[in-house]
Amino acid sequence: MKNRISLFLMLMLVAGASQAELKIGFVNVAKVLEKAPQAAKAKSRLETEFKPRDTALVSQQKEIKTLEDRLTRDAAVMGEEERRRLEKDIVDKKRDAMRAQQEFSEDFNMRRNEELGNLQKRIVEAVRALAKEESFDLLLTDGVIYANDEIDVTARVQQKLETLSQ
């Protein structure tokens, strides 16, 4: 943040000294991420990839619930050995389900981060391409408290990103 402010001030001084007009813009990266067509595609890929495992986890939970209901309903009429076996089976299945859920979460987060990283690279490419095409001297992103709508080029970055996705 400090470096950006220093860079901005230095550019302002240079621009003032040379009497040249400085072309500055602002990009709301969060908004671009939210509306990028690549984000919807990445979400769809993740859903397709993880749907079978999610379905299996739901099935495991239903099976555990069924066994717990059976234990609650039939515990009084079960033999001691049968009740202990069922309790052990429930505990084992809960442990397996918890492990599977944790692995699922870790794998999903890792893949989501991969997709997000790829999307962020594409956004940077789009921002740089727009900056070169429209001869910007400075494009700012994070850390901006206020940006006038006249210098907000977020919509143009979104358009550039759409053309890059085709």
Summary of the structure (lengths in Angstrom):
residues: 166
radius of gyration: 27.4
end to end distance: 34.4
largest distance: 93.6
contacts: 421
relative contact order: 0.19
helix: 77%
strand: 4%
